[in-house]
Amino acid sequence: MHLEAPDVLWVDFNGATNLDDAKRLLSIVQEVAVDGPVFVVVDIDGSVIDKAAREYFSKESSPERLRGVIYVGTQRLQMASAKAVAFALYLTGRLKGDVEFVTSGQAARELIERKRAKAGAAR
């Protein structure tokens, strides 16, 4: 994980993502979002999110800390797991920002810039 100023947390999951990983990520999001909500960009290619981690993300995510979540990946199994988390977040009302799916880190950067521009134009 690394924070890119002013408000983007980049996360790269490799291999199995378990409950401890989910707890660690949400703890870090809590720390970096102290000054305001952040975009969380999660690279999920080559990873698998186990059921306990998906449930934890769904139950414990704080919408006031998230401007949006962007999943980067192209593998179907990983995208299905990410969509399950996103769907649960929407159902529980724990996500106020968008959940987006892109195929590359560059596409994530471009999406964030479009969202920033749109938010700036709305002011």
C-alpha positions in Angstrom: 0.0 0.0 0.0 1.0 3.6 -0.6 -0.6 6.9 -0.3 -0.4 9.3 -3.2 -1.2 12.9 -2.2 -3.6 14.3 -1.8 -6.2 11.5 -1.5 -5.4 8.2 -3.3 -4.6 5.0 -1.4 -3.1 2.4 -3.8 -3.4 -1.2 -2.6 -2.0 -4.2 -4.3 -3.4 -7.6 -3.2 -1.3 -10.6 -4.1 -2.4 -14.2 -3.4 -5.0 -14.9 -0.8 -6.6 -11.9 1.0 -7.9 -13.0 4.4 -9.6 -11.4 7.4 -6.4 -10.0 8.9 -5.6 -8.3 5.6 -9.1 -6.8 5.5 -8.7 -5.5 9.1 -5.3 -4.0 8.2 -6.6 -2.3 5.1 -9.5 -0.7 6.9 -7.3 0.4 9.7 -5.0 2.1 7.2 -8.0 3.7 5.4 -9.1 5.1 8.8 -5.7 6.6 9.4 -5.2 8.2 5.9 -8.8 9.5 5.8 -8.4 11.6 8.9 -8.3 14.8 6.8 -11.1 13.7 4.5 -12.3 10.9 2.3 -10.0 9.1 0.0 -10.1 7.1 -3.2 -9.0 3.5 -2.6 -7.5 1.9 -5.8 -7.2 -1.9 -5.3 -5.2 -4.0 -7.7 -6.8 -7.4 -7.4 -5.1 -9.3 -10.3 -3.6 -12.5 -9.0 -5.5 -12.4 -5.7 -8.4 -14.1 -4.1 -10.5 -12.4 -1.4 -11.8 -15.0 1.1 -15.4 -15.0 2.4 -14.5 -13.7 5.9 -12.5 -10.8 4.3 -15.4 -9.9 2.0 -17.9 -9.9 4.9 -15.6 -7.7 7.0 -15.2 -5.2 4.2 -19.0 -5.1 3.7 -19.8 -4.7 7.4 -16.9 -2.5 8.6 -16.3 0.0 5.8 -17.0 3.6 6.7 -18.7 5.6 3.9 -17.5 8.9 5.3 -13.9 7.8 4.6 -14.3 6.8 1.0 -14.6 9.0 -2.1 -14.8 5.9 -4.1 -13.3 2.4 -4.6 -11.6 1.5 -7.9 -10.8 -2.1 -8.6 -8.0 -2.8 -11.1 -8.0 -6.2 -12.7 -8.9 -8.3 -15.6 -9.3 -11.8 -14.1 -12.9 -13.0 -13.8 -12.7 -14.7 -10.4 -11.1 -11.7 -8.8 -13.6 -9.3 -10.4 -16.5 -11.5 -9.2 -15.2 -11.3 -5.6 -14.8 -7.5 -5.9 -18.3 -7.1 -7.3 -19.7 -9.2 -4.4 -18.0 -6.8 -1.9 -19.3 -3.7 -3.8 -22.8 -5.1 -4.0 -22.8 -5.7 -0.2 -21.5 -2.2 0.4 -24.4 -0.7 -1.6 -27.0 -2.9 0.1 -25.8 -1.9 3.5 -25.5 1.8 2.6 -21.8 1.7 3.6 -20.6 3.3 0.4 -21.4 6.8 -0.6 -18.9 7.1 -3.4 -18.8 5.0 -6.5 -17.3 1.6 -7.1 -15.6 1.3 -10.4 -13.8 -1.4 -12.3 -10.9 -0.7 -14.7 -8.2 -2.7 -16.4 -5.1 -0.8 -15.5 -3.6 1.6 -13.0 -3.4 4.3 -15.7 -7.2 3.9 -16.3 -7.7 4.3 -12.6 -5.7 7.6 -12.6 -7.7 8.9 -15.6 -11.0 8.0 -13.9 -9.9 9.8 -10.7 -9.0 12.9 -12.7 -12.4 12.9 -14.4 -14.1 12.5 -11.0 -12.1 15.4 -9.6 -12.9 17.6 -12.6 -16.6 16.8 -12.3 -16.6 17.5 -8.6 -14.8 20.8 -9.2 -17.3 21.8 -11.9 -20.2 21.0 -9.6 -19.0 23.6 -7.0 
